[in-house]
Structure formats: C-alpha cells, structure tokens
C-alpha cells in the first residue's frame, strides 16, 4: 500500500502531488479522530504487528518522515494509529492490501513533523479492540539512501532494474513495490534481497510508479522503513 490512503506525500512536483492527493484523502495529521477502521475481511495465519518510523526520499520532490503500520493474523480485520495522548491520527485507518495479505498504513509528514515518543497501533481481532505499543519511536537518527537510486528500463526484455547504494550501518533487506499511479493500487511487490541491485520482469504494459523499500531489521523484527519514490513512467 502506498498510503496515506495508499501513500501520501506533499511534494514540489504537481503530478506527484496530485497523485498522492488522490491516494491520501487526508494529509492533515494533527487534530482529533475517533473510532477505528476495518477493511475487506479478516486476515489469517501467524500474528504480525508493525509500527515503525522511517524516512522517504522522492525523485523531484521533498524528503518526508513516515510512520508505517501493518497488522496480520488470525481474525485481524483492521486498525488505526494513536499518538502519545491516545488520540487517533487522522487518516490512520489501516486498509487491506491484497498483494501482501496485510492491513497497512503509511503516514507522512515533512521532516521532523512527527514528535518522538510512544505511538500505539490499535487493531481489531475477533470483534475486540487490542493494542500493540512498541518502544518510543524517534526519527532523528534514521538514515536515508546515501545517494539517489537509479531506475533503468529495458523495453525489449521488459526488465526493470533499480541500482542503489546500501543504507549504512544497518542490516537491511531491499525490495520494490510497483503501483498504478492513477489509482494508487499496488500491482506487485518483489522478493527482498540484501544486494544493491534489483531486476524484475514486468509483463504488463502501462504507466507505473516504483517504490524502493529498505527495511532495517533486528532479527525477525522490523525497526524502520526507508523509502525512495521514483516518478511515474511508462512500461
């Protein structure tokens, strides 16, 4: 899910800003909200709950801070994010992402826009509201991609190649997400790798927007998500 209603970004590029505006629905992350969001049914399997900070760079636009949440497990049917005061962040309802089989949400703010502290993922499971509260989150020491990643397209072989410098000082797994830039719908997510080049066959013609994801992990736990967005382009 590219998201604040599948990804939200304020940027200097009008086309990018328009697309993210369609995806977001609401980009104001201050003020009050109530209730909690569900989606298109309950997930199943081993429970996985994620609430992590991150950084995002964008081709042709400004950098952002992000807050990423996801929830999956038997009977989980939605959720939302609350701040340190127990107030729901507007636009934070988790949406079901059919490609990943999870409920997800990506919130964005300008750099230093998220106050450090304790955030809470509220989720619905078996008709009950439960919560996942990680250690206090901070954005101040998070890295970004050290240089702009490079995207290449070979129309003859229909192969997308993305090359990038590794994120320093961390155990990172990298993968790509491909979105429809008109609707924000996730079309494909690649397998992850520890390498610095990803090659992916793209069978369908049309315009896509590519996101490079770097997940900083400690063991099996996701600790931060580092993103880079390329502008939409034809494939």
C-alpha positions as CSV (number, residue, x, y, z in Angstrom):
1,X,0.0,0.0,0.0
2,X,1.4,3.3,-0.9
3,X,-0.5,5.2,1.6
4,X,-1.9,7.8,3.4
5,X,-4.8,6.3,1.7
6,X,-2.4,4.2,0.0
7,X,0.5,6.7,0.2
8,X,0.5,10.4,1.0
9,X,3.1,12.9,0.1
10,X,3.4,16.6,-0.2
11,X,5.8,17.4,-2.9
12,X,7.0,20.1,-5.3
13,X,6.1,18.1,-8.4
14,X,2.5,18.9,-9.4
15,X,1.9,15.5,-10.9
16,X,3.3,13.6,-7.9
17,X,1.4,15.9,-5.5
18,X,-1.9,15.3,-7.4
19,X,-1.4,11.5,-7.4
20,X,-0.6,11.4,-3.7
21,X,-3.6,13.7,-3.1
22,X,-5.8,11.1,-4.7
23,X,-4.3,8.4,-2.6
24,X,-4.3,10.2,0.7
25,X,-7.8,11.5,1.2
26,X,-6.5,13.4,4.2
27,X,-2.9,14.6,4.8
28,X,-3.5,16.6,8.0
29,X,-2.1,14.5,10.8
30,X,-3.0,16.9,13.6
31,X,-6.2,17.1,15.5
32,X,-8.6,14.5,16.7
33,X,-10.3,11.5,15.4
34,X,-12.4,8.7,16.8
35,X,-13.2,5.1,16.0
36,X,-11.2,2.7,14.0
37,X,-11.0,1.4,10.5
38,X,-11.5,-2.0,9.1
39,X,-11.3,-3.3,5.5
40,X,-12.3,-6.2,3.4
41,X,-12.3,-9.1,5.9
42,X,-10.2,-10.8,8.4
43,X,-6.6,-12.0,7.8
44,X,-5.3,-15.4,8.9
45,X,-2.1,-17.1,10.0
46,X,0.7,-16.1,12.4
47,X,0.2,-12.7,14.0
48,X,2.5,-9.9,12.7
49,X,2.2,-6.4,14.1
50,X,4.4,-3.5,13.0
51,X,4.6,0.2,13.9
52,X,7.9,1.8,12.9
53,X,9.3,5.2,11.9
54,X,11.0,5.8,8.6
55,X,12.4,8.3,6.1
56,X,11.3,8.8,2.5
57,X,13.1,10.5,-0.4
58,X,11.3,11.3,-3.7
59,X,12.5,11.9,-7.2
60,X,11.9,15.5,-8.0
61,X,10.3,16.4,-4.7
62,X,10.9,16.9,-1.0
63,X,12.0,14.5,1.7
64,X,9.5,13.2,4.2
65,X,9.3,11.4,7.6
66,X,7.0,8.4,7.7
67,X,5.1,6.3,10.2
68,X,4.4,2.8,8.9
69,X,1.9,0.3,10.4
70,X,0.7,-3.2,9.4
71,X,-1.3,-5.9,11.0
72,X,-1.8,-9.5,10.1
73,X,-3.0,-12.6,11.9
74,X,-6.0,-14.9,12.5
75,X,-9.1,-12.7,13.0
76,X,-7.5,-9.3,12.5
77,X,-9.8,-7.1,10.5
78,X,-8.4,-3.6,10.7
79,X,-6.9,-1.0,12.9
80,X,-5.6,2.6,13.3
81,X,-2.8,4.5,15.0
82,X,-3.0,6.7,18.1
83,X,-0.5,9.3,19.3
84,X,1.1,9.8,22.8
85,X,-2.1,11.3,24.1
86,X,-4.3,8.4,22.9
87,X,-5.7,10.5,20.1
88,X,-6.3,8.8,16.7
89,X,-4.2,10.2,13.9
90,X,-6.5,11.4,11.1
91,X,-6.1,9.2,8.0
92,X,-4.5,6.4,10.0
93,X,-7.1,3.7,9.4
94,X,-5.4,0.5,8.1
95,X,-6.5,-0.7,4.7
96,X,-6.4,-4.2,3.5
97,X,-3.6,-4.8,0.9
98,X,-4.5,-7.9,-1.2
99,X,-0.9,-8.2,-2.6
100,X,0.6,-8.6,0.8
101,X,-2.4,-10.0,2.7
102,X,-2.0,-7.4,5.4
103,X,-3.7,-4.4,6.7
104,X,-1.4,-1.4,6.2
105,X,-1.0,2.3,6.5
106,X,1.8,4.7,5.6
107,X,1.5,8.2,7.1
108,X,3.8,11.0,6.0
109,X,4.9,14.4,7.3
110,X,7.6,16.9,6.5
111,X,10.9,16.3,8.1
112,X,10.7,16.5,11.9
113,X,6.9,16.5,11.7
114,X,6.4,13.5,13.9
115,X,7.1,14.2,17.6
116,X,9.2,11.4,19.1
117,X,7.5,9.3,21.7
118,X,5.1,6.4,22.2
119,X,2.7,5.6,19.4
120,X,0.1,2.8,19.6
121,X,-1.3,0.5,16.9
122,X,-4.9,-0.3,17.8
123,X,-6.2,-3.3,15.9
124,X,-9.4,-5.3,15.7
125,X,-9.3,-9.0,16.3
126,X,-12.2,-11.3,16.8
127,X,-14.5,-8.4,17.5
128,X,-12.2,-7.0,20.2
129,X,-10.0,-3.9,20.1
130,X,-6.5,-4.7,21.1
131,X,-3.3,-2.7,21.1
132,X,0.4,-3.0,20.1
133,X,2.7,-0.5,21.7
134,X,6.4,-0.6,20.6
135,X,9.2,1.2,22.4
136,X,9.2,5.0,21.9
137,X,9.8,6.0,18.3
138,X,12.3,8.5,17.1
139,X,13.1,9.9,13.6
140,X,16.3,11.9,14.4
141,X,18.9,9.3,13.8
142,X,17.3,7.4,10.9
143,X,19.3,7.1,7.7
144,X,18.2,7.7,4.1
145,X,19.6,6.2,0.9
146,X,23.0,7.8,0.8
147,X,22.6,8.7,-2.9
148,X,19.8,8.8,-5.4
149,X,18.8,5.3,-6.6
150,X,18.9,4.7,-10.3
151,X,16.0,3.1,-12.3
152,X,16.5,1.6,-15.8
153,X,14.0,0.1,-18.1
154,X,14.8,-2.4,-21.0
155,X,11.6,-2.4,-23.2
156,X,12.9,-5.3,-25.3
157,X,13.3,-7.7,-22.4
158,X,10.7,-5.9,-20.3
159,X,13.2,-5.8,-17.4
160,X,13.1,-3.2,-14.7
161,X,16.5,-2.6,-13.0
162,X,17.0,-0.5,-9.9
163,X,20.5,0.1,-8.5
164,X,21.3,1.8,-5.2
165,X,23.9,2.4,-2.6
166,X,23.4,0.4,0.6
167,X,21.9,2.1,3.7
168,X,24.9,2.4,6.0
169,X,25.3,0.8,9.4
170,X,22.3,-1.5,9.4
171,X,21.0,-4.9,8.4
172,X,18.7,-4.1,5.6
173,X,16.5,-6.0,3.2
174,X,15.5,-4.3,0.0
175,X,12.6,-4.8,-2.4
176,X,10.4,-3.0,-4.9
177,X,6.8,-2.1,-4.9
178,X,5.1,-1.2,-8.2
179,X,1.9,1.0,-8.1
180,X,-0.7,2.2,-10.6
181,X,0.0,6.0,-10.5
182,X,-3.6,6.8,-11.3
183,X,-5.3,4.8,-8.6
184,X,-2.5,4.1,-6.1
185,X,-3.3,0.4,-6.2
186,X,-0.3,-1.9,-5.5
187,X,0.3,-4.1,-8.6
188,X,3.4,-6.0,-7.5
189,X,5.9,-6.5,-4.6
190,X,9.2,-8.2,-5.4
191,X,11.2,-10.6,-3.3
192,X,13.6,-9.0,-0.9
193,X,17.4,-9.0,-1.1
194,X,20.5,-7.9,0.7
195,X,22.1,-6.8,-2.5
196,X,22.3,-3.4,-4.2
197,X,20.5,-4.2,-7.5
198,X,17.0,-5.5,-8.1
199,X,16.0,-6.8,-11.5
200,X,12.3,-7.5,-12.2
201,X,10.4,-8.7,-15.2
202,X,7.3,-6.5,-15.8
203,X,4.8,-8.3,-18.1
204,X,2.1,-5.7,-18.3
205,X,2.3,-2.5,-20.4
206,X,1.2,0.8,-18.9
207,X,2.3,3.5,-16.5
208,X,3.7,2.5,-13.1
209,X,5.3,4.2,-10.2
210,X,8.2,2.4,-8.5
211,X,9.0,2.5,-4.8
212,X,12.3,1.2,-3.5
213,X,12.0,-0.1,0.1
214,X,14.8,-0.7,2.6
215,X,13.6,-2.5,5.7
216,X,16.0,-2.1,8.7
217,X,15.7,-5.3,10.7
218,X,16.9,-6.7,14.0
219,X,16.5,-10.5,13.8
220,X,12.9,-11.0,12.7
221,X,11.7,-7.6,13.9
222,X,11.3,-4.6,11.6
223,X,12.7,-1.5,13.2
224,X,12.5,1.2,10.5
225,X,11.4,1.5,6.8
226,X,13.4,3.7,4.4
227,X,11.8,4.6,1.1
228,X,12.6,6.1,-2.3
229,X,9.9,7.0,-4.8
230,X,10.5,7.4,-8.5
231,X,8.2,9.5,-10.6
232,X,5.6,7.6,-12.7
233,X,6.9,6.3,-16.1
234,X,5.6,4.1,-18.9
235,X,6.5,0.4,-19.0
